[in-house]
């Protein structure tokens, strides 16, 4: 999906890519609505819906930020691996929210992931950065990188709230709510944006 998003960014504005991809989920929702697992509630329905709405908003924001990163000149070979580090954000947040205790291998993974973010930005694919005195800093502060980092944090936080939501409701209902939220946001974008 992320690779196709990179192709789409050349011809379609980021917000429109989000709208189109969201409407592509409608057929899946119909199959979920027919599932007997949809109505399984494990606890407080209100909390499940609350966390599901947060997942929807954060997921839509992550997607729009990713598409914007591409449209600002971010290369797929750099942006996609950075955003793929969302699990790292989830791991760090889970330590504080759920009191999960990472093991030594996870800590090593965190350290290597941080190094990877820097290494992904020292690349011969960006000749404009090689001529500057501080290529890493310039790259980390470039608009496409800031959008990629926003996408990374939103996606990682959304994954944490997925865990929170499934403590109360089924994964089926969570998915229906998330897509409903993103569909609602897409309708708002269609009504308020000029594509």
Secondary structure by P-SEA (a helix, b strand, c coil): caaaaaaacccccaaaaaaaaaaaaaaaaaaaaaccccccccccaaaaaaaaaaaaaaaaaaaaaaaaaaaaccccccaaaaaaaaaaaaaaaaaccccccccaaaaaaaaaaaaaaaaaacccccccccccccaaaaaaacaaaaaaaaaaaaaaaaaaaaaaaaacccaaaaaaaaaaaaaaaaaaaaacccc
